[in-house]
Amino acid sequence: MSDKKLFYNEYENFYEMAERSDAFRNFCKDAFGDDFSQDGFSDIKQIDRIIDYIPTGRESHILDVGCGNGKMLGYLQKRTNAFIHGFDYSENAINTAEKLFRTNAEFRQGLIGEIDYPTEQFDVITSMDTMYFAPDMEKFILQAIGWLKKDGVLFVCYQEGDVMPKTDNKDTTVFAGALQKNSIPYEVEDITKETYELLKKKREAAILHQKEFENEGSSEWFDMLMAQTDCVTESFGLFAEKMARYIYTVRK
Ligand SMILES: C[S@@+](CC[C@H](N)C(=O)[O-])C[C@H]1O[C@@H](n2cnc3c(N)ncnc32)[C@H](O)[C@@H]1O
């Protein structure tokens, strides 16, 4: 397997589990406020911020990079009537997305950095915990901005301390650095404290549904959720030394 497909088997297994597991669906509702089969760290509060950027009164087009099984896009479509587009390298995820969302929707299996779209097609492009997988982040940012219509918005939820190393602050991340290098203005919100509280909720929800995971034979997924949230067993101060989460918006 090439490096381009890092974690491919893990994500195939994850989306296979997400499709069959009631325990995981119930866990997502309790942890995040709704079930979007999150493997990231985005709850309904973060996702609702996207709605402000989706134009109303005409057909809008949204693209989600690393869309998984498309459930977040389905929610955004329900709220805004937008035409939804998503891509992900996971075959299982895209098969489920195509089954779940058939109207005003287009899903493609493809790799960040390889897949391409026509220029000026989208009103909003979202990247929820997926920028890290771009083989060349700067190149991918410029490509995605090219896909946006004039005044379109790139909305990026971005975490440091797991895949990406922790840097000093919201303006020193690899993502912010790539924007600065290209003189691209951006706005950024630091949601590290909100994320700490969310991760605590995620841990509590996992524990609440532990028995359901076990009864389904899905204990390994419960263990994964505990490992992902181990960082909130310490104080916020210690957590914030190692982890950070930001929402970046870039307007074309
Ligand atoms: C951390 S998960 C985030 C999923 C979802 N956006 C969320 O917030 O829950 C990363 C997603 O990106 C996909 N992915 C990982 N590497 C990729 C790549 N190189 N090209 C396309 N998709 C990729 C995975 O299958 C997974 O759906």
The ligand as an SDF file (V2000), in Angstrom:
LIG
                    3D

 27 29  0  0  0  0  0  0  0  0999 V2000
  -10.3950   12.2140   10.7670 C   0  0  0  0  0  0  0  0  0  0  0  0
  -11.5370   11.5830    9.5850 S   0  0  0  0  0  0  0  0  0  0  0  0
  -12.7330   12.8890    9.5120 C   0  0  0  0  0  0  0  0  0  0  0  0
  -14.0270   12.4160    8.9230 C   0  0  0  0  0  0  0  0  0  0  0  0
  -15.1420   13.4630    8.9220 C   0  0  0  0  0  0  0  0  0  0  0  0
  -14.8190   14.5880    8.0510 N   0  0  0  0  0  0  0  0  0  0  0  0
  -15.4030   13.9290   10.3420 C   0  0  0  0  0  0  0  0  0  0  0  0
  -15.1890   15.1110   10.6610 O   0  0  0  0  0  0  0  0  0  0  0  0
  -15.8430   13.1050   11.1470 O   0  0  0  0  0  0  0  0  0  0  0  0
  -10.6510   11.7180    8.0500 C   0  0  0  0  0  0  0  0  0  0  0  0
  -11.4680   11.3600    6.7980 C   0  0  0  0  0  0  0  0  0  0  0  0
  -10.6630   11.5670    5.6540 O   0  0  0  0  0  0  0  0  0  0  0  0
  -10.6360   10.3950    4.8460 C   0  0  0  0  0  0  0  0  0  0  0  0
   -9.2830   10.3620    4.2760 N   0  0  0  0  0  0  0  0  0  0  0  0
   -8.1040   10.1120    4.9260 C   0  0  0  0  0  0  0  0  0  0  0  0
   -7.0660   10.2390    4.0830 N   0  0  0  0  0  0  0  0  0  0  0  0
   -7.5890   10.5940    2.8870 C   0  0  0  0  0  0  0  0  0  0  0  0
   -7.0160   10.8930    1.6190 C   0  0  0  0  0  0  0  0  0  0  0  0
   -5.6880   10.8520    1.4390 N   0  0  0  0  0  0  0  0  0  0  0  0
   -7.8370   11.2160    0.6030 N   0  0  0  0  0  0  0  0  0  0  0  0
   -9.1880   11.2560    0.7730 C   0  0  0  0  0  0  0  0  0  0  0  0
   -9.7910   10.9960    1.9480 N   0  0  0  0  0  0  0  0  0  0  0  0
   -8.9990   10.6720    2.9970 C   0  0  0  0  0  0  0  0  0  0  0  0
  -10.9740    9.2450    5.7760 C   0  0  0  0  0  0  0  0  0  0  0  0
  -11.5650    8.1440    5.1030 O   0  0  0  0  0  0  0  0  0  0  0  0
  -11.9360    9.9240    6.7530 C   0  0  0  0  0  0  0  0  0  0  0  0
  -13.2600    9.8830    6.2590 O   0  0  0  0  0  0  0  0  0  0  0  0
  1  2  1  0
  2  3  1  0
  2 10  1  0
  3  4  1  0
  4  5  1  0
  5  6  1  0
  5  7  1  0
  7  8  2  0
  7  9  1  0
 10 11  1  0
 11 12  1  0
 11 26  1  0
 12 13  1  0
 13 14  1  0
 13 24  1  0
 14 15  1  0
 14 23  1  0
 15 16  2  0
 16 17  1  0
 17 18  1  0
 17 23  2  0
 18 19  1  0
 18 20  2  0
 20 21  1  0
 21 22  2  0
 22 23  1  0
 24 25  1  0
 24 26  1  0
 26 27  1  0
M  CHG  2   2   1   9  -1
M  END
$$$$
